[in-house]
Amino acid sequence: MAAAVAFHAIQRVTNSNLVCYINPYPHGSISSQFLQLTTLTSMDHLTQSQPDFHTFLRDWMIGLEHYLHQLLHHLEFLDQQDEPKLKQLIHQVMTHYHEYFLAMARVYHQNVFLALSPPWFSSYERTFLWLAGFRPGLAIRVVKSCGLEFTSDQAEMLDRLSVETKDGEKMITDRLARLERQVVAPPMLALTRMVGKEVNGMVNQADTAVDRLAEDMEVLVECADYLRGKTVAKVMGILTTTQTVRFLAAMAQLQLRIRQWGQLREAEARGDANLNLPLREALIG
């Protein structure tokens, strides 16, 4: 599988052009059904996965901030950097993102429904998710929005990749819609209410139906991960080394900013916004 990268977009895109990418469930029904299935089928995984991934995500974000500082430093002193050093840094950042995707894969192999609406993200962060990650086309929106100058060949390749990625997204979205119809169909709703209960010997049938749905959703998330990784790999194949450094810095900046905004909003909802005054000043400033 292509190297996987987790990101959202650059800061300017966050504030203006992400609306059409924010919500993969425009009617909301499948999201609520997934949450219901998570509660019904995987309480043991809820208790096991959450603390482990919370800890991993906290440490991973600290690492991302560290790499962001390195990326920005190299961008500031580009004339003094040689190609091997930049490529080594790019490899380190990509490896860091790959570790995130490996950790997420362990979660959705345990409980795909939990990964689709992860409790370790704030509600604000979750609005940016599409099948447990970023929408693949965002990679192209990032690279076109972070101030890079492209040759005519690069621009043409990015345009072709954009069309290809949209086609891939549509195929996955169509499959998701078919699964959504299965989830909200009366027979499936009845079976989900029977999970863990024996009604005329039908408990096994209910468990089997939910397990089959989980397997189908896991395959769909894997397809989305593959498209994410393939799109990012192709974007980076189009860019020069220096452009890639700028691209990765923009991705990291936005991902960290989205997380900070989410934490600030939750702190304000709890009434302890004063504890986050430095964060508020940094975000607004």
N, C-alpha and C positions, 0 to 999 in steps of 0.2 A: 504494500500500500504506500501511496505517496506520503511524504512527511507531512504530519498534521500540525496545524497552527491554530491556536485559539485567539480570536480578536474580534473587535467590533468595527471601528472606523476611526478616522481622525477627528479631532475636536470640532472642526468647522462643520463636518458632516453631521455630527451629533446634534448640532443646534439647528440644522436646516433641512436636510434631505433624507432623513432616515424613516420618515413616517410610513412609507409603503413597505418597509422591511421589518417593522417592529412586531407586529402580531401575526403569527402563523395560523392562529385559530380565530378568524374574523367573527365567528358566531359564538365562540366561547364554549360550545357544548363539549367538544372532545377534551378540552382541558379539565373541565369539572369531572368528566367521567374518568379520566386518568387518575385524578386525585382520589376519587371514590374507590377505584380498583386498587390503588396503592394502599389505602387503609384496609381494605378487605383482605388482601392477599399477602401483604409483605410487612407486617408490623415488626417481625424479627429483623428484617433487613433495615427497616427504618431506624431501629435502635442501634444496630451495628454500623451502618454505613455513615450516618450523619456525623458522629464525633470524629471518626477517622478522616472523612473528607474535609470537615471543617478545619482540622489541624493541618492537613495537607495544603488546603487552599490558602490559609493564612501564611504559611511558610513560602508557598509558591509565589504569592503576590509580593512578598518581601524580595524574593529573588528577581522577580520581574522589574521591580523598581531599581534594583542594583544594575541590571542589564540596561535599563533605560538611561541611567547616568553614564554608563560606558558608551552607549550609542551616541548620546548628545555630545559627549566629550570628543569622540572621533569626528563628528560632524563639524565641531568648532575648529578642529585642527586638521582638516582634510589634507592640506598641503604637506603636512608632516607625516602622514600615514602612508604606509605602503600596502599594496594589494594583499599580500598574505595575511597581514594583521587584520584587515577588514574581513576577509573571508573566514578567518578563525573566529572572529566575534560573531559573524552571521551564523556560523555553525553552532556556536554555544547557545545563541538565542533560540535557534530552531530546535535544538535538543531540549531546551527548557520547555518550550511549548509541546513538544512531543511527549514529555513526561506528564504534562497535564492531560493530554488525550489518553494516555495509557491508564491514568488514574480514573478518568471518567468512564473509560471502557469497563473497568472493573466494577464500577457502580452500576452501569446499566446491564451488565451481565447478571448482577444480583437482582436488580429491580429496575426495569426500564421505565416504569411509570414514575418512580422517584426521580430519575435523571431528567425526565421531561418537565418537571416542575420542581427544581431543586430547592430545598429549604435553606441551603447555605448561601443562596443569593438573596438580596433584598428584592422586594416587589418591583422596584425600578429596574434593577438588573435583569430580572426575568422578562421584562417587556422586550428585551433585545434578543431573546432566544428564539431559535427556529430548530426544532427537533434536537434539543440538548446542546445547541451551539449556535454559531453565527450563520447567517444566510450566506451561502458561498459568493453570491454576486457582490457582497460588500467588499471583498478583496479588491475588486476592480474599481469600485467607487472610491475606495481609499486611495489607490494609486493614482487615480485621476484628480484627486482633490488635495493632495499634499504638496503642491507647488513644484512638481517635477516638469522638466521640459523633455518632450519625447521627439525622437526622429519620426519621419513619416512612416517608416517600417514598423517602429514600435507602436505608433498610434493605430496602424492598421491591424496589427496582431492583437492588440488589446480589444479592438472593436469586434474582431472575430471571436475572441475568447468570451466576450460579454454575451454574444448570441448563443454560443455553445453552452455557457453556464446557465443562462435562462432556460434553455431547453431541458437541461438536467434538473433544474429546480422544478420545472413544471411536471416532469415525469414523477418526481418524488411527491410533489403536492397532490397530484392526481391519486396516487396510491394511498396517501394519507387520507384523502377525502373518502375513498372507498372504505377504509378502516373506520373512519368516523361514523359512517352510516351503519356499520356493523355494531359499533359500541352503543349507539342510541336506539337501535332496533329493539322492540319489546322483548323478543326472546333472550337477547343478551342481557338486558336490564334485569329480567327475571332471574337469569342464572347468576348474575353477580350478587344478587341479594341472597342467594342460596349458598355462597361459598362458605365452607366450614360447617355447614349445617346438613343434616341428613333429613331429606324429605322424600319418603317412599323410595329410598335407595338411590336418589339422584345426586348425592353430594359429589360423587366422582365425575359425573357429567359436567357439573358446574365448574369444578376445578379444572377439568380438561379444556373447557371452552375458554376460560380466562388464561390458562397457560398458553393456549394456541394464539390468543390475541397478543400476549406478551412476546411470544416468539416472532410473530409478524412485525410487531413494533420494533423489536430489537434489530431485525433485518433492515427495517426502514431507517433507523438511526445509523446503522453501519453504512448504508448507502449514502446518507447525508454526510457522514464523516469522510467517506471516500471522495465525494464531490468537493467538500471543503478542502481537503488536502490536495487534490488534483488541481483545483483552481489556483490555490496559493502557489503551488510548485510551478505552474505555467506562468503566473504573473512574475515570479522571481526569475524565471528563465528568460523573460523578455527584458528585464531591467539590467542595468549595469551594476557593478558592485557598489558603487557610491549611492546609486538610486535605491538599492535594496536596503542599505543602512538607514537612509531617510525614511523609507517605507516602514521598516520595523520599528523605528523610533515613534513614528506617528501612530502605529497600532498600539504600542505599549502605553503611550501617553493617554490615548482615549480609553483604553481598557481600565487603566488606573483611575482616570477621572470619573468614569461611569460608576465604578465601585465606590469612590469617595462620595459622589452625589447620593448614591443609594444609602450609604451609611448615615449621611447627614439627614436625609429625609426620615429615616427610621428613628434617629435620635430625636428629631423635632416632634415626631408623633408620640414618642414616650415622654416628652416634656423636659428632656435634658439637653436641649440644644446648646446651652451655655458651655457644656463640657466640650463642644466641638467648635468653639469660636475660632481657634486658629485654622481649622479645616475650612470653615465657612469663608474666612477672610482670604484663604489661599485660592479657593474655588472662584469666588466672586472677583478677586483681584486678577 
